[in-house]
Amino acid sequence: MKKRMIIALTLLLASCSGGQLSNPLPSPLNSAIDWVDFVKWNDTTYSANFETNERNLDWETGEEIGKVKYMLNGHVGANHKSKNGDAAYLPKGTQLYEIKGYDPAFRIFADGKVYEVSDAGNFGTIGDFLDIEGKVKRVILQSEEDLSLVGEFSEEHAAEFIKELLTLPYKEEYELFEGKRVFFGIELEDGSMTRSLYWPATGYITYGGKASGRMKEIFEEEMNVADY
């Protein structure tokens, strides 16, 4: 579990913590808890993609894939272990939909918002759920302070980076959150953004894997150019 961060970083926080609490409180059931806005379905935790939702993009939904079974806010304590059908703020009965053009393992739609994978469950590689192949516009480095643009990968580096990222074995290893953090975003052709964090000291990327040697080289080169 992680400490509270500004709302623009909540999705990144969810990636680090598995999509549960943004401010853990050892409190009884009726105490206020500041949940990350998440929903769990099909053994996958999805967190609201705040920046994408603020862009007010038009989304075409597909089939209904399920419904919220239980809203946690106001009903459970901080030690609740989420299960399929749980949502932090979505009321019971809220419908969950596929988004046309995206694998529901990556993104789903509920209550007018895009929810994006933050804990993917059981997958072999990051590319098995991170449905961005052929959809990437650019890869950027961002300020830790406010997520403003700090640098942009060259086209060659962006292509290499995405190719390597999608083949990484998927494994959540929370103990690898050590040292300096690098904030980066992958902007997609439809105008949406997916974000992650990279720890140079351990090589860990919060999509759920350790950067390859080539990915580390690309990060280092682009960070030097951007004076990150």
C-alpha positions as CSV (number, residue, x, y, z in Angstrom):
1,M,0.0,0.0,0.0
2,K,1.2,3.5,-0.8
3,K,0.8,7.0,0.6
4,R,-1.7,9.4,-0.8
5,M,-0.6,11.2,-4.0
6,I,-2.2,13.9,-6.1
7,I,-5.1,12.8,-8.1
8,A,-3.2,12.9,-11.4
9,L,-0.9,10.2,-10.0
10,T,-3.6,7.9,-8.7
11,L,-3.4,5.5,-11.6
12,L,0.3,5.1,-11.2
13,L,-0.2,4.5,-7.5
14,A,-2.7,1.8,-8.3
15,S,-0.2,0.1,-10.5
16,C,2.2,0.1,-7.6
17,S,-0.2,-1.1,-5.0
18,G,-2.3,-3.5,-6.9
19,G,-5.3,-1.2,-7.2
20,Q,-6.5,-1.1,-3.6
21,L,-6.0,1.7,-1.1
22,S,-4.4,5.1,-1.7
23,N,-4.3,5.9,2.0
24,P,-4.3,2.8,4.3
25,L,-6.0,3.4,7.6
26,P,-6.1,1.0,10.5
27,S,-9.7,2.0,11.2
28,P,-13.0,0.3,11.9
29,L,-15.6,-0.5,9.3
30,N,-17.5,2.8,9.5
31,S,-14.4,5.1,9.3
32,A,-13.7,7.0,6.1
33,I,-11.3,5.3,3.7
34,D,-9.7,7.0,0.7
35,W,-9.9,4.3,-1.9
36,V,-8.3,4.3,-5.3
37,D,-11.2,4.3,-7.9
38,F,-10.9,0.6,-9.0
39,V,-13.1,-2.3,-10.0
40,K,-12.0,-6.0,-10.0
41,W,-13.3,-8.4,-12.7
42,N,-12.1,-11.7,-14.1
43,D,-9.2,-11.7,-11.6
44,T,-8.0,-8.4,-13.0
45,T,-7.9,-5.1,-11.1
46,Y,-8.7,-2.0,-13.2
47,S,-8.2,1.6,-12.0
48,A,-9.8,4.7,-13.4
49,N,-7.6,6.4,-16.0
50,F,-8.0,9.9,-14.8
51,E,-6.1,11.8,-17.6
52,T,-7.8,9.9,-20.4
53,N,-11.2,10.4,-18.8
54,E,-10.5,14.2,-18.5
55,R,-9.9,14.4,-22.2
56,N,-13.6,13.5,-22.9
57,L,-12.9,11.2,-25.8
58,D,-15.7,9.4,-27.6
59,W,-15.7,5.7,-26.7
60,E,-17.7,3.0,-28.5
61,T,-18.6,0.2,-26.1
62,G,-19.0,-3.4,-27.0
63,E,-20.6,-6.3,-25.1
64,E,-21.4,-6.2,-21.4
65,I,-18.9,-8.3,-19.6
66,G,-20.3,-8.2,-16.1
67,K,-21.8,-6.0,-13.3
68,V,-20.5,-4.7,-10.1
69,K,-21.5,-6.9,-7.2
70,Y,-20.4,-4.9,-4.2
71,M,-19.3,-1.3,-3.5
72,L,-16.6,-1.0,-0.9
73,N,-16.8,2.6,-0.1
74,G,-18.7,3.0,3.2
75,H,-19.2,-0.7,3.6
76,V,-15.9,-2.4,4.4
77,G,-12.8,-1.7,6.4
78,A,-9.2,-1.2,5.2
79,N,-8.3,-4.9,5.6
80,H,-10.9,-6.1,3.1
81,K,-9.4,-8.3,0.4
82,S,-11.0,-7.5,-2.9
83,K,-12.7,-10.1,-5.1
84,N,-14.3,-10.3,-8.5
85,G,-17.2,-7.9,-8.7
86,D,-15.9,-5.5,-6.1
87,A,-15.6,-1.8,-6.9
88,A,-14.4,1.1,-4.8
89,Y,-17.1,3.7,-5.8
90,L,-19.2,2.1,-8.4
91,P,-22.7,1.1,-7.1
92,K,-23.8,-2.5,-7.1
93,G,-25.3,-3.3,-10.5
94,T,-23.1,-0.9,-12.5
95,Q,-22.5,-2.5,-15.9
96,L,-19.0,-3.2,-17.2
97,Y,-18.4,-3.1,-20.9
98,E,-15.8,-3.9,-23.5
99,I,-14.3,-0.9,-25.4
100,K,-14.3,-1.5,-29.1
101,G,-10.8,-1.6,-30.4
102,Y,-9.3,-2.8,-27.1
103,D,-8.9,-6.1,-25.4
104,P,-10.9,-6.1,-22.2
105,A,-7.8,-7.4,-20.4
106,F,-6.4,-3.9,-20.9
107,R,-9.3,-1.5,-20.7
108,I,-13.0,-1.6,-19.8
109,F,-15.8,1.0,-19.6
110,A,-18.1,1.7,-16.6
111,D,-20.2,4.6,-15.5
112,G,-18.9,6.8,-18.3
113,K,-15.3,6.2,-17.4
114,V,-12.3,4.2,-18.8
115,Y,-10.8,1.7,-16.3
116,E,-7.4,0.4,-17.2
117,V,-5.5,-2.6,-15.9
118,S,-3.4,-2.0,-12.8
119,D,-3.0,-5.6,-11.6
120,A,-3.3,-8.0,-14.5
121,G,-3.7,-11.3,-12.7
122,N,-2.4,-14.4,-14.5
123,F,-0.6,-13.6,-17.8
124,G,2.6,-14.8,-19.4
125,T,3.9,-11.5,-20.9
126,I,3.0,-7.8,-20.6
127,G,1.9,-7.9,-24.2
128,D,-0.8,-10.4,-23.3
129,F,-2.8,-7.7,-21.6
130,L,-1.3,-4.3,-22.6
131,D,-3.2,-3.9,-25.9
132,I,-1.1,-1.1,-27.4
133,E,0.6,-2.8,-30.3
134,G,0.1,-0.7,-33.5
135,K,-1.6,2.0,-31.5
136,V,1.3,4.0,-30.1
137,K,1.8,7.7,-31.1
138,R,4.7,8.5,-28.9
139,V,6.5,7.7,-25.6
140,I,7.3,10.5,-23.3
141,L,9.1,11.3,-20.0
142,Q,7.2,13.2,-17.4
143,S,7.9,15.4,-14.4
144,E,7.4,13.7,-11.1
145,E,6.0,17.0,-9.8
146,D,3.1,17.5,-12.1
147,L,3.4,15.0,-15.0
148,S,4.3,17.8,-17.4
149,L,6.3,16.8,-20.5
150,V,10.0,16.5,-19.8
151,G,11.2,14.6,-22.9
152,E,10.0,12.6,-25.9
153,F,11.6,9.4,-27.1
154,S,12.9,9.4,-30.7
155,E,10.7,7.4,-33.1
156,E,13.4,4.7,-33.3
157,H,13.7,4.4,-29.6
158,A,9.9,4.4,-29.1
159,A,9.5,1.6,-31.5
160,E,12.3,-0.5,-29.9
161,F,11.0,0.3,-26.4
162,I,7.4,-0.8,-27.2
163,K,8.6,-4.0,-28.9
164,E,10.7,-5.0,-25.9
165,L,8.1,-4.0,-23.4
166,L,5.4,-6.2,-24.9
167,T,7.6,-9.3,-24.7
168,L,8.6,-8.9,-21.1
169,P,7.5,-11.7,-18.8
170,Y,4.8,-10.5,-16.5
171,K,5.3,-10.7,-12.8
172,E,4.3,-8.3,-10.0
173,E,7.4,-7.8,-7.8
174,Y,6.5,-5.1,-5.3
175,E,9.8,-5.3,-3.4
176,L,11.5,-3.8,-6.5
177,F,10.2,-0.3,-5.7
178,E,13.6,1.2,-4.7
179,G,15.5,4.4,-5.4
180,K,14.7,7.0,-8.0
181,R,11.5,6.8,-10.0
182,V,11.1,7.7,-13.7
183,F,7.6,8.7,-14.8
184,F,6.8,7.9,-18.4
185,G,3.7,7.8,-20.6
186,I,2.6,6.1,-23.8
187,E,0.3,8.2,-25.8
188,L,-1.9,6.3,-28.2
189,E,-3.3,7.3,-31.6
190,D,-6.8,7.8,-30.2
191,G,-5.5,10.6,-27.9
192,S,-5.6,8.5,-24.7
193,M,-2.6,7.9,-22.4
194,T,-1.4,5.0,-20.5
195,R,1.2,5.6,-17.8
196,S,3.8,3.7,-15.8
197,L,6.9,4.1,-13.6
198,Y,10.4,2.8,-14.0
199,W,13.0,2.3,-11.3
200,P,16.5,2.5,-12.7
201,A,18.1,0.8,-9.6
202,T,16.1,-2.4,-10.0
203,G,14.9,-2.2,-13.6
204,Y,11.3,-2.6,-12.5
205,I,8.4,-1.2,-14.6
206,T,5.0,-1.1,-12.9
207,Y,3.2,-2.7,-15.8
208,G,4.7,-5.8,-14.2
209,G,8.2,-6.7,-15.4
210,K,11.9,-5.9,-15.4
211,A,13.3,-3.9,-18.2
212,S,15.6,-5.6,-20.7
213,G,19.1,-4.5,-21.2
214,R,18.1,-2.6,-24.3
215,M,15.2,-0.9,-22.6
216,K,17.6,0.3,-19.8
217,E,19.9,1.7,-22.5
218,I,17.0,3.6,-24.1
219,F,15.9,5.0,-20.8
220,E,19.4,6.1,-20.0
221,E,19.9,7.8,-23.4
222,E,16.6,9.6,-23.4
223,M,16.9,10.7,-19.7
224,N,20.3,12.2,-20.6
225,V,18.9,14.1,-23.5
226,A,16.0,15.4,-21.3
227,D,18.3,16.0,-18.4
228,Y,15.9,14.0,-16.3
